[in-house]
Amino acid sequence: MLSRDTARNPTRGRVAAPRPTPTPEQVRALLGVAFRPTVLALVIIATCVLVTLVASNSELNGTSGAIAASWLAVHQVQLTVSGVSLGVLPLLPTLLMVWACAKACVRTVTEDSPSYERWWVLGAALSGPLLVTAIALAVVQDASEVIPLASPNVLAAFGWVLAVHLTAAGIGMGSRLWRPLTAQLPVPAWVFAAAQPALRAAMALLASGAALTAVALVSSWDTVGALVAAGNGFVGGLGLTVLSILYLPNVVLGAVAVLVGATAHVGTAAVSLLEVSGGPVPALPLLGALPAGGGGGAALALLTVPAAIGVMLGRDCARGVSSSLEAAQRATVAAVAVATGLGLLAFAGGGDLGSFGTVGVDLPAFVGLVFAWLGLLGGAVAALSRLRGRRPEPAATQPRSAPARPAPEPIALSVAETPVASGTVIEAEVVGEPVATEPAAKSVPAAAVVEAEVVEAGLFDGEVLEGEVVEVAQVTAPEGEQDLPGGARPGSD
């Protein structure tokens, strides 16, 4: 029986559940998630900065500021060096950071992890980089007195770092927890089923952009070589080559934009399938792939590439669905995911570049055209593919070696109302296909049944019954009954 105080407040008499606390092993794992990718990135950045400063015979006074600025640049934080705004930063280091953080989360989380452990991992994945970002901002502010580096916007810096690592944690944890999440969320199954077709379509578009970039580099190899040679020696040429590799994802995204029909521009220079306009560009060897002219009707043949990818997406979304509407919905969701993902990458890979102006792609046109090729064309192909799949398939035929035989039907006979006397002979005519019978000496099992129909006319002893046998079955004398005199008689007797 509850006490008076407990009756007034039922929760007072209950024992509160202990708050879960991480074990020492879990603490080590969480510290690895928080700082292992971060420390590895800082070591690589510090090595590259020191090698660059030593190779260029520069002073090491601003080493800490350069390392901190490089950490911010990896997270796409806009920097200002010597009064020049640098908003176009390489995407390759950012993608590598996302991959490393996602891999750290994958190692720590499993499908059976309780919800509080998932929150621990997410908090660790965000807290470590945010702490390092706060330190980097302080170092950049102190180093601005030694090197011509302005302190960036604090809110923008934390926002970019949070976005990058939240994306990485979402990818890593989502790859482990998508099954339990799909079971808990009230979302149709076809929405999550669109993930794999969307990933294949995105990879196909990026691979096509990379192929177009490679063809452009090979066709403009003389210009690319001249830009590398302009680096004043081996160290300068090596630095330009490494910088070109870091900016390679940015150029690939521009090539994807051109393939789908949008425009990629570097300041006043712009490239599309219909028109190429010139203008001053940075002396980066990778930008030597920009065409000096061209466009027109011949280049429109490249539109077959996004069309083929849209058809591929539609056919992928038509597999394993119950209706054309579901196939079209799956293709639409996949197209929205691909257009959003590529649009975010293009937004991160573009920006202001000092006196050259804005570098990037026409973002609204790029996102809209990607959705048109994948969502509209892919959705139509998915619906039509599902309609064609509804045609009935031909029935499977039996092998010739084992033909199917129809089961025999019961025998229908016409007999008299009165019993037929012993020894009466029944005359019958065979209508169906005769079946070979066993010798009369064999017996019939006791369970043999004869189905008969009684007619109105009676028979006297000695009369012959005429009737029709609808189908003949194997009939023998009952067990223990002697053979007829003179042996078995044919049906005409």
C-alpha positions as CSV (number, residue, x, y, z in Angstrom):
1,M,0.0,0.0,0.0
2,L,1.3,3.4,-1.0
3,S,2.1,6.0,1.6
4,R,0.2,9.3,1.6
5,D,3.2,11.2,0.1
6,T,3.6,8.6,-2.5
7,A,-0.1,8.7,-3.4
8,R,0.1,12.4,-3.9
9,N,3.3,12.1,-6.0
10,P,3.6,8.7,-7.5
11,T,7.1,9.4,-8.9
12,R,8.5,10.0,-5.4
13,G,8.5,6.4,-4.4
14,R,10.2,5.2,-7.6
15,V,13.9,4.7,-7.9
16,A,15.3,6.7,-10.8
17,A,17.1,4.7,-13.4
18,P,20.9,5.3,-13.3
19,R,22.1,7.5,-16.1
20,P,24.3,5.6,-18.5
21,T,28.0,6.4,-18.4
22,P,30.6,5.3,-20.9
23,T,33.0,2.6,-19.9
24,P,36.8,3.2,-20.3
25,E,36.8,1.3,-23.5
26,Q,33.9,3.4,-24.9
27,V,35.7,6.6,-23.8
28,R,38.8,5.6,-25.8
29,A,36.6,4.8,-28.8
30,L,34.8,8.2,-28.6
31,L,38.1,10.0,-28.3
32,G,39.2,8.2,-31.4
33,V,36.1,9.5,-33.2
34,A,36.6,13.0,-32.0
35,F,40.4,13.4,-32.6
36,R,41.8,10.7,-34.8
37,P,40.8,12.2,-38.2
38,T,41.4,15.7,-36.9
39,V,44.9,15.0,-35.7
40,L,45.7,13.1,-38.9
41,A,44.6,16.0,-41.0
42,L,46.6,18.5,-38.9
43,V,49.8,16.3,-39.3
44,I,49.3,16.2,-43.1
45,I,48.6,19.9,-43.2
46,A,51.7,20.8,-41.1
47,T,53.9,18.6,-43.2
48,C,52.7,20.2,-46.5
49,V,53.1,23.7,-45.0
50,L,56.7,23.1,-43.8
51,V,57.8,21.5,-47.0
52,T,56.3,24.4,-49.0
53,L,58.0,27.0,-46.8
54,V,61.3,25.3,-46.8
55,A,61.2,24.6,-50.6
56,S,60.5,28.3,-51.3
57,N,63.1,29.5,-48.9
58,S,60.5,31.4,-46.8
59,E,60.7,32.3,-43.2
60,L,59.0,30.0,-40.6
61,N,57.5,32.9,-38.6
62,G,53.9,32.3,-39.8
63,T,53.9,28.6,-39.8
64,S,51.3,28.2,-37.1
65,G,49.0,30.8,-38.9
66,A,49.4,28.9,-42.2
67,I,48.5,25.6,-40.6
68,A,45.4,27.1,-38.9
69,A,44.4,28.8,-42.2
70,S,44.8,25.5,-44.0
71,W,42.6,23.7,-41.5
72,L,39.9,26.3,-42.2
73,A,40.4,26.0,-46.0
74,V,39.9,22.2,-45.8
75,H,36.4,23.0,-44.4
76,Q,35.7,25.6,-47.2
77,V,35.9,28.6,-44.9
78,Q,36.5,31.7,-47.1
79,L,39.9,33.3,-46.4
80,T,41.4,36.7,-47.3
81,V,45.1,36.8,-48.1
82,S,46.8,40.1,-48.9
83,G,43.4,41.7,-49.4
84,V,42.4,39.1,-52.0
85,S,39.3,37.1,-51.2
86,L,39.8,33.3,-51.7
87,G,36.4,31.8,-51.8
88,V,37.1,29.0,-54.3
89,L,38.8,26.3,-52.3
90,P,39.8,22.8,-53.4
91,L,37.2,20.1,-52.8
92,L,39.5,17.1,-52.7
93,P,40.8,17.7,-49.1
94,T,37.2,18.3,-47.9
95,L,36.0,15.0,-49.4
96,L,38.9,13.2,-47.8
97,M,38.0,14.7,-44.5
98,V,34.4,13.6,-44.9
99,W,35.6,10.1,-45.8
100,A,37.9,9.8,-42.7
101,C,35.3,11.0,-40.2
102,A,32.6,8.8,-41.7
103,K,34.9,5.8,-41.5
104,A,35.6,6.5,-37.8
105,C,31.9,6.6,-37.1
106,V,31.3,3.3,-38.9
107,R,33.9,1.6,-36.7
108,T,32.1,2.7,-33.5
109,V,28.4,2.3,-34.2
110,T,26.5,-0.9,-34.8
111,E,22.8,-1.7,-35.5
112,D,22.4,-2.9,-31.9
113,S,23.8,0.3,-30.4
114,P,21.3,1.9,-28.0
115,S,20.2,5.5,-28.8
116,Y,22.4,7.1,-26.1
117,E,25.5,5.5,-27.6
118,R,24.5,6.9,-31.0
119,W,24.3,10.4,-29.5
120,W,27.7,9.9,-27.8
121,V,29.2,9.1,-31.2
122,L,27.5,12.1,-32.9
123,G,28.7,14.4,-30.1
124,A,32.2,13.2,-30.3
125,A,32.3,13.5,-34.1
126,L,31.3,17.2,-33.8
127,S,33.0,18.3,-30.6
128,G,36.6,17.5,-31.7
129,P,36.6,19.4,-35.0
130,L,34.7,22.4,-33.4
131,L,37.3,22.6,-30.6
132,V,40.2,22.6,-33.1
133,T,38.3,25.2,-35.2
134,A,38.1,27.5,-32.1
135,I,41.8,27.1,-31.6
136,A,42.5,27.8,-35.3
137,L,40.5,31.0,-35.3
138,A,42.5,32.2,-32.3
139,V,45.8,31.3,-34.0
140,V,44.8,33.1,-37.2
141,Q,43.9,36.2,-35.3
142,D,47.3,36.3,-33.6
143,A,49.2,35.4,-36.9
144,S,47.4,38.2,-38.8
145,E,50.0,40.6,-37.2
146,V,52.9,38.6,-38.8
147,I,51.5,37.4,-42.1
148,P,49.0,39.1,-44.4
149,L,46.1,36.9,-43.4
150,A,42.7,38.4,-42.2
151,S,40.6,36.7,-39.6
152,P,37.6,35.0,-41.2
153,N,34.0,35.3,-40.1
154,V,33.6,33.3,-36.9
155,L,30.0,32.2,-37.5
156,A,30.7,31.2,-41.1
157,A,33.8,29.2,-39.9
158,F,31.8,27.2,-37.3
159,G,28.9,26.8,-39.7
160,W,31.1,25.2,-42.4
161,V,32.9,22.9,-40.0
162,L,29.7,21.8,-38.4
163,A,28.2,21.1,-41.9
164,V,31.1,19.1,-43.1
165,H,31.4,16.9,-40.0
166,L,27.6,16.5,-39.6
167,T,27.5,15.3,-43.2
168,A,30.4,12.9,-42.5
169,A,28.7,11.6,-39.3
170,G,25.4,11.2,-41.1
171,I,27.0,9.1,-43.9
172,G,29.0,7.0,-41.5
173,M,26.3,6.3,-38.9
174,G,23.6,6.1,-41.6
175,S,25.4,3.3,-43.4
176,R,25.1,1.3,-40.1
177,L,21.7,2.3,-38.8
178,W,19.6,2.7,-41.9
179,R,17.7,-0.6,-41.3
180,P,16.5,0.3,-37.8
181,L,15.8,3.8,-38.8
182,T,13.6,2.8,-41.7
183,A,11.7,0.5,-39.4
184,Q,11.0,3.4,-37.0
185,L,10.3,6.3,-39.3
186,P,6.8,6.5,-40.9
187,V,8.2,6.7,-44.4
188,P,7.2,4.5,-47.3
189,A,9.7,1.8,-48.2
190,W,10.1,3.0,-51.8
191,V,11.6,6.2,-50.5
192,F,14.6,4.4,-48.9
193,A,14.7,2.0,-51.9
194,A,15.6,5.0,-54.1
195,A,19.0,5.4,-52.4
196,Q,20.9,2.8,-54.4
197,P,19.6,4.0,-57.8
198,A,20.4,7.6,-56.8
199,L,23.9,6.7,-55.8
200,R,24.5,4.8,-59.1
201,A,23.2,7.8,-61.1
202,A,25.3,10.3,-59.2
203,M,28.4,8.1,-59.7
204,A,27.6,7.8,-63.4
205,L,27.3,11.6,-63.8
206,L,30.6,12.2,-62.0
207,A,32.4,9.5,-63.9
208,S,31.1,11.1,-67.2
209,G,32.3,14.5,-66.0
210,A,35.7,13.0,-65.1
211,A,36.0,11.4,-68.6
212,L,35.1,14.7,-70.3
213,T,37.8,16.5,-68.2
214,A,40.4,13.8,-69.1
215,V,39.6,14.2,-72.8
216,A,39.8,18.0,-72.6
217,L,43.2,17.7,-70.8
218,V,44.6,15.4,-73.4
219,S,43.4,17.5,-76.3
220,S,44.9,20.6,-74.7
221,W,48.1,19.0,-73.5
222,D,50.4,21.7,-75.0
223,T,48.7,24.4,-73.1
224,V,48.7,22.4,-69.9
225,G,52.4,21.7,-70.3
226,A,53.2,25.4,-70.9
227,L,51.4,26.3,-67.7
228,V,53.3,23.7,-65.7
229,A,56.6,25.0,-67.1
230,A,55.6,28.5,-66.0
231,G,56.2,27.5,-62.4
232,N,59.9,28.5,-62.6
233,G,61.6,25.2,-61.9
234,F,60.8,21.8,-60.6
235,V,59.5,22.9,-57.2
236,G,57.1,25.5,-58.7
237,G,55.9,23.0,-61.4
238,L,55.3,20.4,-58.7
239,G,53.4,22.8,-56.6
240,L,51.1,23.8,-59.5
241,T,50.6,20.1,-60.3
242,V,49.6,19.3,-56.7
243,L,47.3,22.3,-56.6
244,S,45.7,21.1,-59.9
245,I,45.0,17.7,-58.4
246,L,43.4,19.3,-55.3
247,Y,41.1,21.3,-57.6
248,L,40.2,18.4,-59.8
249,P,36.8,17.7,-58.2
250,N,35.8,21.3,-58.8
251,V,36.6,21.0,-62.5
252,V,34.8,17.7,-62.7
253,L,31.6,19.3,-61.3
254,G,31.9,22.0,-64.0
255,A,32.2,19.3,-66.6
256,V,29.0,17.6,-65.3
257,A,27.2,21.0,-65.5
258,V,28.3,21.3,-69.1
259,L,27.1,17.8,-69.9
260,V,23.6,18.3,-68.6
261,G,23.3,21.6,-70.5
262,A,24.2,24.2,-67.9
263,T,27.1,26.7,-67.9
264,A,30.4,26.7,-66.1
265,H,32.2,30.0,-65.7
266,V,35.5,31.3,-64.5
267,G,35.0,35.0,-64.1
268,T,34.0,36.3,-67.5
269,A,35.0,33.1,-69.3
270,A,32.1,30.7,-69.7
271,V,31.7,27.2,-71.2
272,S,28.5,25.5,-72.4
273,L,27.5,23.1,-75.1
274,L,26.2,25.9,-77.3
275,E,28.8,28.6,-76.7
276,V,32.3,29.2,-75.4
277,S,33.3,32.7,-74.4
278,G,36.8,33.7,-73.4
279,G,38.3,35.7,-70.6
280,P,41.2,35.9,-68.2
281,V,41.6,32.8,-66.0
282,P,44.2,31.9,-63.3
283,A,47.4,30.3,-64.5
284,L,46.5,26.9,-63.1
285,P,47.5,23.9,-65.3
286,L,44.2,22.2,-64.8
287,L,42.3,25.2,-66.3
288,G,44.2,24.6,-69.5
289,A,41.5,22.1,-70.3
290,L,39.0,25.0,-71.0
291,P,38.2,25.0,-74.7
292,A,39.3,28.0,-76.7
293,G,36.2,27.7,-78.9
294,G,33.7,25.2,-80.2
295,G,30.1,24.5,-79.1
296,G,27.3,24.3,-81.5
297,G,25.4,21.4,-83.0
298,A,28.2,18.8,-82.8
299,A,28.6,19.3,-79.0
300,L,24.8,18.7,-78.5
301,A,25.6,15.0,-79.0
302,L,26.9,15.0,-75.5
303,L,23.4,15.4,-74.2
304,T,23.0,11.7,-74.9
305,V,25.1,11.0,-71.8
306,P,22.7,12.4,-69.3
307,A,19.8,10.9,-71.3
308,A,21.3,7.5,-71.0
309,I,21.9,8.0,-67.3
310,G,18.3,9.0,-66.9
311,V,17.1,5.8,-68.7
312,M,19.4,3.8,-66.5
313,L,17.9,5.4,-63.4
314,G,14.4,4.7,-64.6
315,R,15.1,1.0,-65.3
316,D,16.7,0.6,-61.9
317,C,13.7,2.2,-60.1
318,A,11.3,-0.1,-62.0
319,R,12.8,-3.2,-60.5
320,G,10.9,-4.8,-57.6
321,V,8.0,-2.4,-57.5
322,S,4.3,-3.2,-57.6
323,S,3.0,-0.4,-59.8
324,S,4.0,2.2,-62.3
325,L,3.2,5.0,-59.9
326,E,5.6,3.6,-57.3
327,A,8.3,3.3,-59.9
328,A,7.9,6.9,-61.0
329,Q,7.9,8.1,-57.4
330,R,11.1,6.2,-56.7
331,A,12.7,7.8,-59.7
332,T,11.5,11.2,-58.6
333,V,13.0,10.8,-55.1
334,A,16.3,9.6,-56.5
335,A,16.4,12.5,-58.9
336,V,15.8,15.0,-56.0
337,A,18.6,13.4,-54.0
338,V,21.1,13.5,-56.8
339,A,20.2,17.1,-57.8
340,T,20.5,18.2,-54.2
341,G,23.8,16.5,-53.5
342,L,25.4,17.7,-56.7
343,G,24.0,21.2,-56.1
344,L,25.5,21.3,-52.6
345,L,28.9,20.1,-54.0
346,A,28.8,22.8,-56.7
347,F,27.9,25.4,-54.2
348,A,30.8,24.4,-52.0
349,G,33.2,24.3,-54.9
350,G,32.5,27.8,-56.2
351,G,32.9,31.3,-54.9
352,D,34.8,34.5,-55.4
353,L,38.3,34.5,-56.7
354,G,39.7,38.0,-56.2
355,S,39.9,40.1,-59.4
356,F,38.9,37.1,-61.6
357,G,35.3,37.3,-60.3
358,T,33.0,34.4,-59.5
359,V,34.0,30.9,-60.3
360,G,31.5,28.0,-60.4
361,V,28.4,26.9,-62.3
362,D,25.0,28.4,-62.9
363,L,23.5,26.7,-59.9
364,P,19.8,27.0,-60.5
365,A,20.1,25.8,-64.1
366,F,22.4,23.0,-63.0
367,V,20.1,21.7,-60.3
368,G,17.0,22.0,-62.6
369,L,18.6,20.2,-65.5
370,V,19.9,17.4,-63.4
371,F,16.4,16.9,-62.0
372,A,14.9,17.1,-65.5
373,W,17.2,14.4,-66.9
374,L,16.8,12.1,-64.0
375,G,13.4,12.9,-62.6
376,L,11.3,13.6,-65.7
377,L,13.0,11.3,-68.2
378,G,13.9,8.7,-65.6
379,G,10.4,8.8,-64.1
380,A,8.8,8.3,-67.5
381,V,11.1,5.4,-68.3
382,A,10.4,3.8,-64.9
383,A,6.6,4.0,-65.4
384,L,6.8,2.6,-69.0
385,S,9.2,-0.2,-67.9
386,R,6.8,-1.2,-65.2
387,L,3.8,-1.2,-67.6
388,R,5.7,-3.5,-70.0
389,G,6.6,-5.8,-67.2
390,R,2.9,-6.5,-66.5
391,R,2.5,-8.6,-69.7
392,P,1.6,-12.2,-68.8
393,E,4.4,-14.6,-69.2
394,P,3.9,-17.8,-71.3
395,A,3.0,-20.9,-69.3
396,A,5.9,-23.2,-68.6
397,T,5.7,-26.4,-70.7
398,Q,6.3,-29.9,-69.4
399,P,9.5,-31.7,-70.6
400,R,8.9,-34.0,-73.6
401,S,10.4,-36.9,-71.7
402,A,7.6,-36.8,-69.1
403,P,4.3,-35.7,-70.7
404,A,1.4,-35.0,-68.4
405,R,-1.3,-37.6,-68.3
406,P,-4.9,-36.8,-67.3
407,A,-6.3,-38.5,-64.3
408,P,-8.9,-41.2,-65.1
409,E,-12.5,-40.5,-64.3
410,P,-14.9,-42.9,-62.6
411,I,-16.9,-45.4,-64.7
412,A,-20.5,-44.6,-65.4
413,L,-22.7,-47.6,-66.1
414,S,-26.4,-48.1,-66.7
415,V,-27.8,-51.0,-64.8
416,A,-31.2,-52.4,-63.9
417,E,-33.2,-51.5,-60.8
418,T,-33.3,-55.2,-59.9
419,P,-30.1,-57.0,-59.3
420,V,-28.7,-58.9,-62.2
421,A,-28.7,-62.6,-61.7
422,S,-25.4,-64.5,-61.4
423,G,-24.1,-65.5,-64.7
424,T,-25.8,-62.7,-66.7
425,V,-23.6,-61.4,-69.4
426,I,-23.4,-57.6,-69.8
427,E,-22.9,-56.3,-73.4
428,A,-21.2,-52.9,-73.6
429,E,-19.7,-50.6,-76.2
430,V,-16.4,-48.8,-75.6
431,V,-16.7,-45.0,-76.2
432,G,-13.4,-43.7,-74.7
433,E,-9.9,-44.9,-75.4
434,P,-9.5,-48.4,-74.1
435,V,-7.0,-49.1,-71.4
436,A,-5.2,-52.4,-71.2
437,T,-6.4,-54.5,-68.4
438,E,-4.6,-57.0,-66.2
439,P,-5.2,-60.7,-66.6
440,A,-8.4,-61.9,-64.9
441,A,-6.5,-64.1,-62.5
442,K,-5.5,-61.0,-60.6
443,S,-7.7,-59.5,-57.9
444,V,-9.2,-56.1,-57.3
445,P,-8.6,-54.4,-54.0
446,A,-11.5,-54.4,-51.6
447,A,-11.7,-50.6,-51.8
448,A,-12.6,-50.6,-55.6
449,V,-15.8,-48.6,-56.2
450,V,-18.1,-48.8,-59.2
451,E,-20.3,-45.7,-59.8
452,A,-23.5,-46.7,-61.6
453,E,-26.8,-45.0,-62.6
454,V,-30.0,-47.0,-62.3
455,V,-32.5,-46.8,-65.2
456,E,-36.3,-47.1,-65.0
457,A,-36.8,-50.3,-67.0
458,G,-36.2,-53.5,-65.0
459,L,-34.5,-56.7,-66.3
460,F,-35.6,-60.2,-65.8
461,D,-33.4,-63.0,-65.3
462,G,-31.7,-64.0,-68.5
463,E,-32.0,-60.6,-70.3
464,V,-29.0,-58.8,-71.7
465,L,-28.2,-55.3,-70.6
466,E,-27.1,-52.8,-73.2
467,G,-25.4,-49.7,-72.2
468,E,-22.5,-47.3,-72.8
469,V,-19.3,-47.2,-71.0
470,V,-18.1,-43.5,-70.8
471,E,-14.5,-44.4,-69.9
472,V,-13.0,-47.7,-69.2
473,A,-10.9,-48.3,-66.2
474,Q,-9.0,-51.3,-65.1
475,V,-11.6,-53.8,-63.6
476,T,-10.8,-57.3,-62.4
477,A,-12.7,-59.8,-60.4
478,P,-12.9,-59.4,-56.6
479,E,-10.4,-61.1,-54.4
480,G,-11.2,-64.7,-53.8
481,E,-13.7,-64.9,-56.7
482,Q,-13.1,-67.8,-59.2
483,D,-12.6,-67.1,-63.0
484,L,-15.6,-67.4,-65.3
485,P,-16.0,-70.7,-66.9
486,G,-14.0,-70.9,-70.0
487,G,-11.7,-68.1,-69.0
488,A,-12.0,-64.4,-69.8
489,R,-14.5,-63.4,-72.4
490,P,-14.2,-60.4,-74.8
491,G,-16.7,-57.6,-74.6
492,S,-18.7,-58.8,-77.6
493,D,-19.8,-62.1,-75.9
